[in-house]
Amino acid sequence: MTTATPSTRRRAAFLRRHGAALAGLVAVATGGAAHAQETGGSEHYRLGLLVDAGAPHGIGVSAVFKPLPWLRLQAGPTTNTLSLGLRGGLSILPMQTFISPSINVEGGHYLGSDYNDVVDWLGATPTSATSSIRDISYDYVAGSVGLEIGASSRFNFFLHLGLSYVRMGVDDASALIEDATGESDITARNLTVRATIPSVKVGFLFYFF
């Protein structure tokens, strides 16, 4: 005759209380794995179109190529309502399930735009001294983590949150420095401003093939 120890009794009580929940989790995991195997993950869907919007990098449309079930590549034009740009990036999808986390990296370049529009876009007020600055371009690299809904399906909705490293270039910074120092006889080389700022993006993509 075997006598149940306290630890055995605790394990039995745990299984009685949580057995249904554990069985449900196993069923969900098994169903997800079976669905991924049945559809071959996202292997059937390789080429698509992505549309997204966010801050601070605006609106973009990208062609999408998925060479592997867990790797997504994208590239295309963007606009921040001030100028046009180009970008490219990749996403890693570690789980081949309907809902999956993602790790995302993106880099882009925006063509030159008017300084007054840029200042207004940033929430400040342009001044007369800086009105002569007409050409500001910027480059950025963004990293984010996301949630993908429909990651293994033809239609995919996503939300990405992360940080962007921005490098902004001013071709003629003389007027900007004159305004900051109060001096009227100043010459300056090109000015570069760098910043790290939060970024957010929502969007969807549709696979054609």
BELHU-V978947 format. One record per residue. N is the residue number from 1. RES is the residue in three letters. OMEGA is omega in degrees with one decimal (none if undefined). Layout:
BEGIN
n=N res=RES omega=OMEGA
n=N res=RES omega=OMEGA
END
This chain:
BEGIN
n=1 res=MET omega=-177.6
n=2 res=THR omega=179.9
n=3 res=THR omega=-179.4
n=4 res=ALA omega=177.5
n=5 res=THR omega=177.2
n=6 res=PRO omega=-179.3
n=7 res=SER omega=177.4
n=8 res=THR omega=179.4
n=9 res=ARG omega=178.9
n=10 res=ARG omega=179.3
n=11 res=ARG omega=179.1
n=12 res=ALA omega=178.8
n=13 res=ALA omega=178.6
n=14 res=PHE omega=-179.5
n=15 res=LEU omega=178.9
n=16 res=ARG omega=-176.9
n=17 res=ARG omega=-171.1
n=18 res=HIS omega=-177.8
n=19 res=GLY omega=-179.3
n=20 res=ALA omega=179.9
n=21 res=ALA omega=179.1
n=22 res=LEU omega=178.4
n=23 res=ALA omega=178.0
n=24 res=GLY omega=178.9
n=25 res=LEU omega=178.6
n=26 res=VAL omega=-180.0
n=27 res=ALA omega=178.8
n=28 res=VAL omega=-179.9
n=29 res=ALA omega=179.3
n=30 res=THR omega=178.6
n=31 res=GLY omega=178.3
n=32 res=GLY omega=179.3
n=33 res=ALA omega=178.8
n=34 res=ALA omega=178.8
n=35 res=HIS omega=179.7
n=36 res=ALA omega=179.7
n=37 res=GLN omega=-178.0
n=38 res=GLU omega=-178.2
n=39 res=THR omega=-176.2
n=40 res=GLY omega=-176.0
n=41 res=GLY omega=177.9
n=42 res=SER omega=-176.2
n=43 res=GLU omega=-178.9
n=44 res=HIS omega=-175.4
n=45 res=TYR omega=-174.8
n=46 res=ARG omega=-175.6
n=47 res=LEU omega=-178.6
n=48 res=GLY omega=-179.2
n=49 res=LEU omega=-178.9
n=50 res=LEU omega=175.9
n=51 res=VAL omega=-180.0
n=52 res=ASP omega=176.7
n=53 res=ALA omega=-179.5
n=54 res=GLY omega=178.8
n=55 res=ALA omega=6.7
n=56 res=PRO omega=-166.6
n=57 res=HIS omega=168.9
n=58 res=GLY omega=-171.8
n=59 res=ILE omega=-179.3
n=60 res=GLY omega=173.2
n=61 res=VAL omega=-176.1
n=62 res=SER omega=166.7
n=63 res=ALA omega=-175.5
n=64 res=VAL omega=174.2
n=65 res=PHE omega=-178.0
n=66 res=LYS omega=-177.2
n=67 res=PRO omega=179.3
n=68 res=LEU omega=-179.0
n=69 res=PRO omega=-175.7
n=70 res=TRP omega=-176.0
n=71 res=LEU omega=178.7
n=72 res=ARG omega=177.8
n=73 res=LEU omega=179.7
n=74 res=GLN omega=178.1
n=75 res=ALA omega=179.0
n=76 res=GLY omega=-178.0
n=77 res=PRO omega=177.2
n=78 res=THR omega=171.5
n=79 res=THR omega=175.2
n=80 res=ASN omega=-176.4
n=81 res=THR omega=177.4
n=82 res=LEU omega=-178.3
n=83 res=SER omega=179.1
n=84 res=LEU omega=179.2
n=85 res=GLY omega=176.5
n=86 res=LEU omega=-179.9
n=87 res=ARG omega=173.6
n=88 res=GLY omega=-178.4
n=89 res=GLY omega=177.1
n=90 res=LEU omega=176.4
n=91 res=SER omega=175.5
n=92 res=ILE omega=-179.1
n=93 res=LEU omega=-173.0
n=94 res=PRO omega=-178.0
n=95 res=MET omega=179.3
n=96 res=GLN omega=-178.4
n=97 res=THR omega=-178.5
n=98 res=PHE omega=175.6
n=99 res=ILE omega=-174.5
n=100 res=SER omega=167.8
n=101 res=PRO omega=177.0
n=102 res=SER omega=173.2
n=103 res=ILE omega=-168.9
n=104 res=ASN omega=175.6
n=105 res=VAL omega=-177.6
n=106 res=GLU omega=174.8
n=107 res=GLY omega=-178.0
n=108 res=GLY omega=178.7
n=109 res=HIS omega=173.8
n=110 res=TYR omega=179.1
n=111 res=LEU omega=-175.3
n=112 res=GLY omega=176.1
n=113 res=SER omega=-175.6
n=114 res=ASP omega=-177.0
n=115 res=TYR omega=-178.5
n=116 res=ASN omega=177.2
n=117 res=ASP omega=179.2
n=118 res=VAL omega=179.8
n=119 res=VAL omega=178.4
n=120 res=ASP omega=177.5
n=121 res=TRP omega=179.6
n=122 res=LEU omega=176.2
n=123 res=GLY omega=178.9
n=124 res=ALA omega=-178.5
n=125 res=THR omega=177.4
n=126 res=PRO omega=177.9
n=127 res=THR omega=-179.4
n=128 res=SER omega=-178.1
n=129 res=ALA omega=-176.5
n=130 res=THR omega=-176.6
n=131 res=SER omega=-179.4
n=132 res=SER omega=179.6
n=133 res=ILE omega=-172.0
n=134 res=ARG omega=-169.8
n=135 res=ASP omega=176.4
n=136 res=ILE omega=175.9
n=137 res=SER omega=175.6
n=138 res=TYR omega=176.0
n=139 res=ASP omega=178.1
n=140 res=TYR omega=171.0
n=141 res=VAL omega=-176.3
n=142 res=ALA omega=173.1
n=143 res=GLY omega=-176.3
n=144 res=SER omega=168.7
n=145 res=VAL omega=-174.2
n=146 res=GLY omega=173.3
n=147 res=LEU omega=-177.7
n=148 res=GLU omega=176.9
n=149 res=ILE omega=-173.6
n=150 res=GLY omega=-174.5
n=151 res=ALA omega=-179.0
n=152 res=SER omega=-176.0
n=153 res=SER omega=179.0
n=154 res=ARG omega=179.7
n=155 res=PHE omega=-173.3
n=156 res=ASN omega=173.6
n=157 res=PHE omega=-176.7
n=158 res=PHE omega=172.9
n=159 res=LEU omega=-179.9
n=160 res=HIS omega=176.6
n=161 res=LEU omega=-178.7
n=162 res=GLY omega=-179.3
n=163 res=LEU omega=177.3
n=164 res=SER omega=172.0
n=165 res=TYR omega=-173.7
n=166 res=VAL omega=175.0
n=167 res=ARG omega=-176.4
n=168 res=MET omega=-178.3
n=169 res=GLY omega=177.1
n=170 res=VAL omega=-176.6
n=171 res=ASP omega=179.8
n=172 res=ASP omega=-175.6
n=173 res=ALA omega=-175.9
n=174 res=SER omega=-177.7
n=175 res=ALA omega=179.4
n=176 res=LEU omega=-179.7
n=177 res=ILE omega=175.6
n=178 res=GLU omega=179.8
n=179 res=ASP omega=-177.4
n=180 res=ALA omega=-175.1
n=181 res=THR omega=-176.4
n=182 res=GLY omega=178.6
n=183 res=GLU omega=-175.8
n=184 res=SER omega=-177.0
n=185 res=ASP omega=-175.6
n=186 res=ILE omega=170.6
n=187 res=THR omega=-175.7
n=188 res=ALA omega=173.8
n=189 res=ARG omega=177.1
n=190 res=ASN omega=-177.4
n=191 res=LEU omega=177.0
n=192 res=THR omega=178.2
n=193 res=VAL omega=-179.7
n=194 res=ARG omega=179.2
n=195 res=ALA omega=172.9
n=196 res=THR omega=-173.2
n=197 res=ILE omega=177.0
n=198 res=PRO omega=177.7
n=199 res=SER omega=178.0
n=200 res=VAL omega=-178.0
n=201 res=LYS omega=172.2
n=202 res=VAL omega=-179.7
n=203 res=GLY omega=178.3
n=204 res=PHE omega=174.0
n=205 res=LEU omega=-179.4
n=206 res=PHE omega=179.1
n=207 res=TYR omega=177.1
n=208 res=PHE omega=-176.9
n=209 res=PHE omega=none
END
